[in-house]
Amino acid sequence: MPKEKSAGAIIYRLKDNVVYYLLLHYRSGHWEFARGHIEEGEDEKQTVKREVEEETGIKDLHIDDIFKEHTKFVFKRTYNLKPEDKKKAPWVFKVVTLYLAQTQTEEVKISDEHIGFEWLPYEKAFKKLTYKPAKEAFKKANDYLVSTKGI
């Protein structure tokens, strides 16, 4: 089974003492964090900064030096395949390293990979996330933020 490694960020901003998290609506229909493949010569944090800028236009990203969480899942690579070829698509094992990152930027310019975005407080963001591994990492990130920053 092929393996992939990606890196991304659970992005938040503060407004009126409330934490808002950024979720992206992917073309495949799921809601998730900004993330992408680690390119040759990049470390994870370089990937996070590049992917976040490409997918959201956000440049003022402050990545937390301590929080890091991994999600793991298996998926079928079916995009760009004809309907008759989708059953033959390979299964891929993917590991995504997620960092916690703060921004002051509210305006988001989504890439063509996405169909929308929302800034949401924790409870609403948690409900909107599509996949269980992302929800588990998100809960840990929020707990960390609350316990270390008192937010």
HELIX and SHEET records of a PDB file:
HELIX    1   1 GLU A   44  THR A   56  1                                  13    
HELIX    2   2 PRO A   83  LYS A   88  5                                   6    
HELIX    3   3 TYR A  122  LYS A  128  1                                   7    
HELIX    4   4 LYS A  132  LYS A  149  1                                  18    
SHEET    1   A 4 TRP A  31  GLU A  32  0                                        
SHEET    2   A 4 VAL A  18  TYR A  26 -1                                        
SHEET    3   A 4 LYS A   3  LYS A  15 -1                                        
SHEET    4   A 4 ALA A  34  HIS A  37 -1                                        
SHEET    1   B 5 TRP A  31  GLU A  32  0                                        
SHEET    2   B 5 VAL A  18  TYR A  26 -1                                        
SHEET    3   B 5 LYS A   3  LYS A  15 -1                                        
SHEET    4   B 5 TRP A  91  GLN A 102  1                                        
SHEET    5   B 5 HIS A  62  LYS A  76 -1                                        
SHEET    1   C 3 TRP A  31  GLU A  32  0                                        
SHEET    2   C 3 VAL A  18  TYR A  26 -1                                        
SHEET    3   C 3 HIS A 114  LEU A 120 -1                                        
END                                                                             
